[in-house]
Amino acid sequence: MGCCFSEPVDFDGEINLYHFNLHRVVGKGAFGKVRVVEHKRTKKLYALKYIDKQQCLRQKAVANIIQERRLLEEIENLFVVNLRYAFQDDENCFFVLDLMLGGDLRYHLNTKGNFPERTVRFWMAELATGLAYLHGQRIVHRDIKPDNILLDAAGHAHLTDFNIAIHYSERRLHTSVAGSMAYMAPEVVNSARLGYSWQVDWWSLGVCAFELLWHKRPFDGTTAEKMRESITKDVIKIPSSRHGVVSKEGCQAIMELLDRDSRTRLGCSSVITSLDEIHAHPWFTQINWVKLEAKQLEPPFVPDENHANFDVTHELDEFLLAEKPLTHQKRKVNPNLEKMKPELRQLEEEFTIYDFESSARKSYYPLNEPIVASHEADSEPTMILPSQTNTFVQTGTIHSRRPSPSRSRSSERSSTRRPSSSSRASVKNVPT
């Protein structure tokens, strides 16, 4: 099932949808879908994430889309779903990403249940490597959960969905709430709003490890308030052996990741030494890190190549429901920016073209790091994502209140506490 456009394509011109054959839909988000595409010239397969501009405007998510576009241009890592191309037409914004045929860990949790300790340890080691890389790039993900961990065909783990990721600062802490609540660190959900930073990702990784091992989360609640109470106060209990036997070292690693004090949490001594802490932990000492970081170790779990490894109903949505299928279409020549809505104009101007074959990756850090006076109020939105969303590759499943006009122009309350390399300050709410 696909679409092969026969019109000649100018491969020497700017990248656009005509450069790709469209194949099956493999994921769906709040205002976009993900499908497999094939580059017509190179014959390489990618994941195409496309976002409906009007839906994006209705959900007040323009700032998030532009922020994600910028952050993805900055990163290149073996354990991250990397951006290869970005472009737009009159109706959609497009991200062309590494294709992960192994599916997301939410899908595998739902179909298989919990995983053996050896498998979870392997994934945690790979994800810790990717996470340390992101933090070294001054990026905090803020939404690490099984839905946003994708496996390639061989079974290697990758972080994806940077829709609410931001640059963190050494000068101030973040205070707006963003992410999927079941995976939020206590410093994010704590009502005191003292602020948080990159350390929150290590907590979320610990919640993922717990869920993968025992097919249940360490914290629960039928309401947001009960969940907040559970995350900030409940005693963390290791499930009984009937849920699967886990070594003392494995339980210790998870409990250290779920340390409510971000200053003593595993991986949080400093950005520079995070991965060294993971390497030195008894749970990980038997891993050959040189081979792992080069993706030369054989994964203990290999997805079944004879199955789709994603929810096949995503594809039915486009072909059986009253939705407009994605098609190749030429852009309007010289659109009148002055007559556009401000948000649509912002997409036109700031969602720029990216081609990994001809564009050098660059950092947008200065644009995302405004200097804010300490007396300014926190103007960032509250963003709480659903704790479970079946997705295959970045689907942008964000449900939020009104975001600020632009990530690069948003302001956030400065905190009198500042994170340093030696003292990991607690951090609360999120976006910028």
C-alpha positions as CSV (number, residue, x, y, z in Angstrom):
1,M,0.0,0.0,0.0
2,G,1.7,3.2,-1.1
3,C,1.9,6.1,-3.5
4,C,4.4,6.4,-6.3
5,F,4.3,9.7,-8.0
6,S,5.4,9.5,-11.7
7,E,6.2,13.1,-12.3
8,P,9.9,13.9,-12.7
9,V,11.5,15.0,-9.5
10,D,14.2,17.7,-9.2
11,F,16.6,16.0,-6.7
12,D,19.0,19.0,-6.9
13,G,16.3,21.4,-5.7
14,E,15.1,21.8,-2.1
15,I,13.8,18.7,-0.4
16,N,10.0,18.3,-0.6
17,L,7.4,15.5,-0.5
18,Y,7.8,14.7,-4.2
19,H,11.2,13.2,-3.2
20,F,9.5,10.4,-1.4
21,N,7.2,7.5,-2.1
22,L,4.5,7.2,0.6
23,H,3.9,3.9,2.2
24,R,1.9,2.7,5.3
25,V,0.8,4.7,8.3
26,V,2.4,3.5,11.5
27,G,1.5,6.1,14.1
28,K,-0.9,8.8,15.1
29,G,-0.6,11.8,17.4
30,A,-2.7,14.7,18.5
31,F,-2.3,16.7,15.3
32,G,-0.2,14.5,13.0
33,K,0.6,11.0,11.8
34,V,3.7,9.0,11.0
35,R,4.1,6.8,8.0
36,V,6.9,4.9,6.2
37,V,8.4,6.7,3.2
38,E,11.1,5.8,0.7
39,H,13.4,8.3,-0.8
40,K,13.0,7.9,-4.6
41,R,16.7,8.4,-5.4
42,T,18.5,6.7,-2.5
43,K,15.8,4.0,-1.9
44,K,16.3,4.5,1.8
45,L,13.3,4.1,4.1
46,Y,12.5,6.7,6.7
47,A,9.6,7.6,9.0
48,L,7.7,10.7,7.9
49,K,6.0,12.6,10.7
50,Y,3.5,15.1,9.3
51,I,1.6,17.7,11.2
52,D,-1.5,19.4,10.0
53,K,-0.9,23.2,10.3
54,Q,-4.6,24.1,11.0
55,Q,-4.8,21.4,13.7
56,C,-1.6,22.8,15.1
57,L,-3.0,26.3,15.2
58,R,-6.2,25.1,16.9
59,Q,-4.3,23.4,19.6
60,K,-2.0,26.4,20.2
61,A,1.1,24.2,19.5
62,V,3.0,26.3,17.0
63,A,5.8,27.0,19.5
64,N,6.2,23.3,20.3
65,I,6.5,22.4,16.7
66,I,9.2,25.0,16.0
67,Q,11.0,24.1,19.2
68,E,11.1,20.4,18.2
69,R,12.2,21.3,14.7
70,R,15.2,23.3,16.1
71,L,16.2,20.8,18.7
72,L,16.2,17.9,16.3
73,E,18.6,19.9,14.0
74,E,21.1,20.0,16.9
75,I,21.4,16.3,17.7
76,E,22.9,13.3,16.1
77,N,23.3,10.2,18.2
78,L,23.1,6.4,17.8
79,F,20.5,6.1,20.5
80,V,18.2,9.0,19.4
81,V,15.7,9.0,16.5
82,N,17.6,11.6,14.4
83,L,16.2,14.1,12.0
84,R,17.2,13.7,8.3
85,Y,15.0,16.2,6.5
86,A,12.5,19.0,7.5
87,F,10.2,20.9,5.1
88,Q,6.6,22.0,4.7
89,D,3.9,22.5,2.1
90,D,0.7,24.6,2.3
91,E,-1.1,22.2,4.7
92,N,1.6,20.3,6.6
93,C,4.9,20.5,8.3
94,F,7.1,17.4,7.8
95,F,9.8,15.7,9.8
96,V,11.7,12.9,8.1
97,L,13.3,10.7,10.7
98,D,15.3,7.5,11.2
99,L,12.9,4.6,10.7
100,M,12.5,2.3,13.7
101,L,10.9,-0.9,12.5
102,G,10.9,-2.6,16.0
103,G,8.1,-0.5,17.4
104,D,7.8,1.4,20.7
105,L,8.1,-0.2,24.1
106,R,4.5,0.7,25.0
107,Y,3.4,-1.6,22.2
108,H,5.7,-4.4,23.4
109,L,4.6,-4.0,27.0
110,N,1.0,-4.3,26.0
111,T,1.6,-7.4,23.9
112,K,4.3,-9.2,25.9
113,G,4.1,-7.9,29.4
114,N,7.2,-7.5,31.5
115,F,10.7,-8.2,30.2
116,P,13.7,-10.2,31.7
117,E,16.1,-8.2,33.7
118,R,18.9,-8.8,31.2
119,T,16.8,-7.1,28.5
120,V,15.8,-4.1,30.6
121,R,19.4,-3.6,31.7
122,F,20.6,-3.5,28.1
123,W,18.0,-1.0,27.1
124,M,18.7,1.2,30.1
125,A,22.4,1.2,29.3
126,E,21.7,2.3,25.7
127,L,19.1,4.9,26.8
128,A,21.5,6.3,29.5
129,T,24.0,6.8,26.7
130,G,21.6,8.7,24.6
131,L,20.3,10.7,27.6
132,A,23.8,11.7,28.7
133,Y,24.4,12.9,25.1
134,L,21.3,15.1,25.2
135,H,22.2,16.6,28.5
136,G,25.6,17.4,27.2
137,Q,23.9,19.3,24.4
138,R,21.9,21.3,27.1
139,I,18.7,19.5,26.2
140,V,16.3,18.0,28.7
141,H,13.7,15.7,27.1
142,R,11.0,15.9,29.8
143,D,8.8,13.1,28.4
144,I,10.7,9.9,28.7
145,K,8.3,7.0,28.8
146,P,7.9,3.6,27.0
147,D,5.8,5.2,24.3
148,N,8.8,7.5,23.4
149,I,11.4,4.7,23.3
150,L,11.6,3.0,19.9
151,L,13.4,-0.2,18.9
152,D,15.1,-0.6,15.5
153,A,14.8,-3.9,13.7
154,A,17.7,-5.4,15.6
155,G,16.3,-4.4,19.0
156,H,18.4,-1.4,19.9
157,A,16.6,1.4,21.9
158,H,16.3,5.0,20.8
159,L,14.8,8.1,22.4
160,T,12.2,10.0,20.4
161,D,9.5,12.7,20.5
162,F,11.1,16.0,21.4
163,N,7.8,17.9,21.3
164,I,8.2,19.3,24.8
165,A,12.0,19.1,25.1
166,I,13.8,22.3,25.9
167,H,17.2,23.7,26.5
168,Y,18.0,23.9,30.2
169,S,20.0,26.7,31.7
170,E,22.8,27.0,34.2
171,R,21.4,30.3,35.2
172,R,17.8,29.4,36.1
173,L,15.5,26.5,36.8
174,H,12.3,25.6,35.0
175,T,9.0,25.7,36.8
176,S,6.2,24.9,34.4
177,V,4.7,21.4,34.5
178,A,5.2,19.4,31.3
179,G,5.3,15.7,30.4
180,S,3.3,12.6,31.2
181,M,2.4,12.7,34.8
182,A,3.0,9.1,35.8
183,Y,6.7,9.6,34.7
184,M,7.2,13.1,36.1
185,A,9.8,13.6,38.8
186,P,8.7,14.9,42.2
187,E,10.4,18.2,41.7
188,V,8.2,18.7,38.6
189,V,4.8,17.9,40.2
190,N,5.6,19.4,43.7
191,S,3.3,22.4,44.3
192,A,6.2,24.4,45.9
193,R,7.5,25.1,42.4
194,L,11.1,25.4,43.5
195,G,12.3,24.5,40.0
196,Y,14.0,21.6,38.1
197,S,16.5,20.9,35.4
198,W,18.0,18.0,33.4
199,Q,17.9,15.6,36.4
200,V,14.2,14.9,35.9
201,D,15.0,12.7,32.9
202,W,16.9,10.2,35.1
203,W,13.9,9.9,37.3
204,S,11.7,9.2,34.3
205,L,14.1,6.6,33.1
206,G,13.8,4.9,36.5
207,V,10.0,4.8,36.2
208,C,10.4,3.2,32.7
209,A,12.8,0.5,34.1
210,F,10.4,-0.3,36.9
211,E,7.5,-0.7,34.4
212,L,9.5,-2.8,32.0
213,L,10.6,-5.2,34.7
214,W,7.3,-5.6,36.5
215,H,4.6,-4.4,34.0
216,K,3.3,-1.8,36.6
217,R,4.3,1.7,37.6
218,P,5.7,2.6,41.0
219,F,3.2,5.4,41.4
220,D,-0.5,5.5,40.8
221,G,-3.6,7.6,41.3
222,T,-7.1,8.0,39.8
223,T,-6.8,11.8,39.8
224,A,-3.9,14.2,39.2
225,E,-3.9,15.2,42.9
226,K,-3.6,11.5,44.0
227,M,-0.9,10.9,41.5
228,R,1.0,13.9,42.7
229,E,0.7,12.6,46.3
230,S,1.9,9.2,45.2
231,I,4.9,10.6,43.4
232,T,6.0,12.9,46.2
233,K,5.2,10.8,49.3
234,D,4.4,7.1,48.7
235,V,7.0,4.6,49.8
236,I,8.4,2.9,46.7
237,K,7.9,-0.9,47.0
238,I,9.7,-3.5,44.9
239,P,7.0,-5.9,43.6
240,S,7.0,-9.5,44.9
241,S,8.9,-12.2,43.0
242,R,5.8,-13.5,41.3
243,H,6.1,-10.4,39.0
244,G,9.6,-11.6,38.1
245,V,12.8,-12.0,40.0
246,V,15.2,-9.0,39.8
247,S,18.7,-9.0,41.2
248,K,19.6,-6.9,44.3
249,E,21.8,-4.7,42.1
250,G,18.9,-4.1,39.7
251,C,16.5,-3.2,42.5
252,Q,19.2,-0.9,43.9
253,A,19.7,0.9,40.6
254,I,16.0,1.5,40.2
255,M,15.7,2.8,43.7
256,E,18.6,5.2,43.1
257,L,17.1,6.5,39.9
258,L,13.8,7.1,41.9
259,D,15.6,9.1,44.6
260,R,13.4,12.1,45.3
261,D,16.4,14.2,46.1
262,S,17.8,15.2,42.7
263,R,21.2,15.9,44.2
264,T,21.8,12.3,45.1
265,R,19.8,10.6,42.3
266,L,21.7,8.1,40.2
267,G,23.3,9.9,37.2
268,C,22.8,13.4,38.7
269,S,26.1,14.3,40.3
270,S,26.9,16.5,37.2
271,V,26.2,16.5,33.5
272,I,29.9,15.7,32.9
273,T,29.9,12.6,35.2
274,S,26.4,11.2,34.6
275,L,27.4,8.4,32.4
276,D,30.4,7.5,34.6
277,E,28.0,7.0,37.5
278,I,26.0,4.6,35.4
279,H,29.1,2.8,34.2
280,A,30.3,2.3,37.8
281,H,27.0,1.1,39.2
282,P,27.1,-2.7,40.1
283,W,24.1,-3.3,37.9
284,F,26.0,-2.2,34.8
285,T,29.6,-3.2,35.6
286,Q,29.4,-6.4,33.4
287,I,28.5,-4.4,30.3
288,N,31.2,-3.8,27.6
289,W,30.5,-0.1,27.3
290,V,32.9,0.4,24.4
291,K,31.0,-2.1,22.3
292,L,27.6,-0.9,23.6
293,E,28.2,2.7,22.7
294,A,29.3,1.6,19.2
295,K,26.1,-0.5,18.9
296,Q,28.2,-3.6,18.5
297,L,26.5,-5.7,21.3
298,E,23.7,-8.0,20.3
299,P,20.4,-7.0,21.8
300,P,18.8,-9.6,24.0
301,F,15.3,-8.9,22.5
302,V,14.8,-8.8,18.8
303,P,11.4,-7.7,17.5
304,D,9.5,-10.2,15.3
305,E,10.1,-9.1,11.8
306,N,7.0,-11.0,10.7
307,H,4.7,-8.7,12.7
308,A,4.0,-5.0,12.2
309,N,5.2,-4.0,15.7
310,F,2.7,-1.2,15.8
311,D,-1.1,-0.7,16.1
312,V,-2.4,-1.4,12.6
313,T,-5.6,0.6,13.3
314,H,-3.5,3.8,12.6
315,E,-3.6,3.0,8.9
316,L,-7.3,2.3,8.9
317,D,-8.0,5.8,10.2
318,E,-6.8,7.4,7.0
319,F,-8.4,5.1,4.6
320,L,-11.7,4.2,6.3
321,L,-12.5,7.3,8.3
322,A,-13.4,10.7,7.0
323,E,-9.9,12.1,7.0
324,K,-8.0,13.6,4.1
325,P,-5.2,11.3,3.0
326,L,-1.7,12.7,2.6
327,T,-0.9,13.5,-1.0
328,H,1.8,15.2,-3.0
329,Q,1.0,18.7,-3.8
330,K,2.8,21.7,-5.1
331,R,3.2,24.8,-2.9
332,K,1.8,28.2,-3.7
333,V,4.3,30.5,-5.3
334,N,5.4,33.4,-3.0
335,P,2.6,33.2,-0.4
336,N,1.5,36.5,1.0
337,L,2.9,36.4,4.6
338,E,1.3,39.7,5.5
339,K,-2.2,38.3,5.1
340,M,-1.5,35.2,7.1
341,K,-2.5,34.7,10.8
342,P,0.5,35.4,13.0
343,E,0.9,31.8,14.1
344,L,0.8,30.5,10.5
345,R,3.3,33.1,9.4
346,Q,5.5,32.0,12.3
347,L,5.4,28.4,11.0
348,E,6.2,29.6,7.5
349,E,9.2,31.7,8.6
350,E,10.6,29.5,11.4
351,F,9.9,25.9,10.3
352,T,12.8,26.0,7.9
353,I,14.1,23.4,5.5
354,Y,16.7,20.9,6.7
355,D,18.6,18.4,4.6
356,F,21.1,16.2,6.4
357,E,23.1,15.6,3.2
358,S,23.7,19.3,2.7
359,S,23.0,21.1,5.9
360,A,25.4,21.3,8.8
361,R,23.8,20.7,12.2
362,K,23.8,23.8,14.4
363,S,22.7,24.9,17.9
364,Y,19.8,27.1,18.5
365,Y,20.7,27.4,22.2
366,P,21.0,31.2,22.3
367,L,17.6,31.6,20.8
368,N,16.1,29.3,23.4
369,E,17.9,30.9,26.4
370,P,16.5,34.4,27.1
371,I,17.9,36.2,30.0
372,V,14.9,36.7,32.4
373,A,14.8,39.1,35.3
374,S,14.2,37.4,38.6
375,H,10.9,39.3,39.2
376,E,9.2,38.2,36.0
377,A,6.3,35.9,36.4
378,D,6.3,32.4,34.9
379,S,4.5,32.7,31.6
380,E,5.0,29.2,30.4
381,P,2.1,26.8,29.9
382,T,1.1,23.9,31.9
383,M,1.5,20.8,29.8
384,I,0.5,17.4,31.0
385,L,0.6,14.6,28.5
386,P,-1.4,11.4,28.7
387,S,0.5,8.7,30.4
388,Q,-0.1,6.2,27.6
389,T,-0.2,6.9,23.9
390,N,0.5,4.1,21.4
391,T,2.9,5.7,18.9
392,F,5.6,4.4,16.6
393,V,7.8,7.3,15.8
394,Q,7.5,10.9,17.0
395,T,3.9,11.7,17.1
396,G,3.7,14.9,19.1
397,T,1.0,13.7,21.4
398,I,0.9,16.9,23.5
399,H,-2.2,18.2,25.1
400,S,-1.6,21.5,26.6
401,R,-2.9,24.9,27.7
402,R,-2.0,27.9,25.6
403,P,1.7,28.0,25.0
404,S,3.7,31.2,24.8
405,P,4.0,32.7,21.3
406,S,7.5,31.3,20.7
407,R,9.9,29.1,22.5
408,S,12.6,31.6,21.8
409,R,10.6,34.5,23.2
410,S,8.9,32.8,26.2
411,S,9.8,33.8,29.7
412,E,10.0,31.8,32.8
413,R,10.3,32.7,36.4
414,S,13.9,32.7,37.6
415,S,14.7,30.8,40.7
416,T,17.0,31.9,43.5
417,R,18.4,28.4,43.4
418,R,20.7,27.6,40.6
419,P,21.9,24.2,39.5
420,S,25.6,23.6,39.4
421,S,27.9,20.8,38.5
422,S,28.2,19.8,42.2
423,S,24.7,20.4,43.4
424,R,21.7,19.1,41.4
425,A,18.9,21.4,42.4
426,S,15.4,20.1,42.6
427,V,13.4,21.1,39.5
428,K,9.7,21.7,38.9
429,N,7.6,22.7,36.0
430,V,8.7,22.7,32.4
431,P,8.7,24.3,29.0
432,T,10.5,27.3,27.5
